[in-house]
Amino acid sequence: MLLLKNLLFTLIAPCSAALWIPYLITRKSTAYGGISLPIAILFFAIGAVFYLWCQWHFATYGRGTPAPIDAPKKLVIRGLYKYVRNPMYVGVITAILGWVVLYHSWRLLRFAVFIWICFELFILYYEEPHLRKIFGAEYKEYCGKVGRWIPRKNT
């Protein structure tokens, strides 16, 4: 059941931001070839690996999903979460940047920035306050050691 919930959430939320909406934006455009294609594939692959690796930890260790209504029961601070607090969001944005590279699109770049702003606002006004409330001192200590978006030297 946990696998099904993770799959369903992924198809709805992250795939909408990193796949369905960029496709709708670019469906009448022509992709660039040359070096743009392998670089875009690299971005897509990194984004997918980041997201799926984090989702794996949410399910196997945290016993939950990325969905706020079924969040992990344990604070996940392993894998990529040892380096940044939001690697799943980084993965989604990286995948969107793959579309930017493939289509050389300012519209997609603006969309990536918009998604990042949405993530930042969600993190600031819902996710971090909720995690502080649920996990208390453990989360506060984690925040002191691990950066929100950029790894710190002491990690």
C-alpha positions in Angstrom: 0.0 0.0 0.0 2.9 2.4 0.8 4.4 1.8 -2.6 1.1 2.6 -4.3 0.6 5.8 -2.3 4.2 6.9 -3.2 3.6 6.1 -6.9 0.3 7.9 -7.0 1.7 11.0 -5.3 4.7 11.0 -7.7 2.5 10.8 -10.8 0.3 13.7 -9.5 2.7 16.3 -7.9 6.3 16.0 -9.0 5.5 14.6 -12.5 3.1 17.5 -13.0 5.9 20.0 -12.2 8.8 18.2 -13.9 7.1 16.4 -16.8 3.4 17.2 -17.7 3.5 21.0 -17.4 6.9 21.4 -19.2 5.6 19.1 -21.9 2.5 21.3 -22.4 4.7 24.4 -22.5 7.0 22.9 -25.2 4.7 20.6 -27.2 4.7 22.9 -30.2 8.4 23.7 -29.9 11.5 22.0 -31.4 14.0 20.5 -29.2 17.7 21.4 -29.7 20.1 18.7 -30.6 23.9 18.7 -30.4 25.3 19.1 -26.9 21.9 20.2 -25.5 20.5 16.7 -25.7 23.0 14.8 -23.6 23.1 17.7 -21.1 19.3 17.7 -20.8 19.3 13.9 -20.4 21.9 14.3 -17.6 19.7 16.9 -15.8 16.6 14.6 -16.2 18.6 11.6 -14.9 20.0 13.6 -11.9 16.6 15.0 -11.1 14.9 11.6 -11.2 17.6 9.9 -9.2 17.5 12.6 -6.5 13.7 12.3 -6.3 13.5 8.5 -6.3 16.3 8.1 -3.8 14.7 10.5 -1.4 11.3 8.8 -1.9 12.9 5.5 -1.2 14.1 6.8 2.2 10.7 8.3 2.9 9.1 5.0 2.4 11.6 2.5 3.8 13.0 4.5 6.8 10.4 7.2 7.4 7.4 4.9 6.6 5.6 7.6 4.7 5.3 9.5 1.4 6.3 13.0 0.2 2.6 13.9 0.4 1.9 16.2 3.4 -1.2 14.2 4.3 0.9 11.0 4.7 4.4 12.3 5.7 7.1 10.1 7.1 6.7 9.0 10.7 10.4 9.4 11.4 12.6 12.3 10.5 14.5 11.3 7.4 18.1 12.6 7.7 19.9 10.0 5.6 20.9 9.7 2.0 20.9 13.1 0.3 19.2 14.6 3.4 22.6 14.4 5.1 23.7 17.2 2.7 20.6 19.4 2.1 17.2 19.5 3.7 15.3 19.6 0.5 16.9 17.3 -2.1 13.6 16.1 -3.4 12.7 19.6 -4.4 16.2 20.0 -5.9 15.5 16.9 -8.0 12.3 18.3 -9.4 13.9 21.7 -10.2 16.9 19.9 -11.8 14.5 17.9 -14.1 12.8 21.1 -15.1 16.2 22.6 -15.9 16.7 19.7 -18.2 13.7 20.9 -20.2 15.2 24.4 -20.2 18.5 23.1 -21.7 16.7 20.9 -24.2 14.5 23.7 -25.5 16.6 26.8 -24.7 13.4 28.2 -23.3 13.0 31.4 -21.2 9.4 30.4 -20.5 10.6 27.1 -18.9 13.3 29.0 -17.0 10.6 31.3 -15.6 8.5 28.3 -14.8 11.5 26.7 -12.9 12.0 29.9 -10.9 8.2 30.0 -10.2 8.3 26.4 -9.0 11.3 27.1 -6.8 9.5 30.1 -5.2 6.5 27.9 -4.6 8.7 25.3 -2.9 10.4 27.9 -0.8 7.1 29.4 0.4 5.7 26.0 1.1 8.9 25.1 3.1 8.9 28.3 5.0 5.2 28.6 5.9 4.1 24.9 6.2 6.8 22.3 6.1 9.5 23.6 8.5 7.0 24.8 11.1 5.2 21.4 10.9 8.5 19.5 11.2 9.6 21.7 14.2 6.2 20.9 15.8 6.4 17.1 15.1 10.1 16.4 15.6 11.1 19.3 18.0 14.7 19.4 19.1 15.8 16.7 16.6 14.6 18.8 13.7 16.1 22.0 15.2 19.5 20.3 15.6 19.2 18.9 12.0 18.5 22.5 10.7 21.6 23.7 12.5 23.8 21.2 10.7 22.2 21.0 7.2 21.4 23.8 4.8 18.0 24.2 3.2 19.3 24.3 -0.4 23.1 24.4 -0.3 25.4 21.9 1.5 27.4 23.4 4.4 31.1 22.7 4.9 30.5 20.9 8.2 28.3 18.2 6.7 
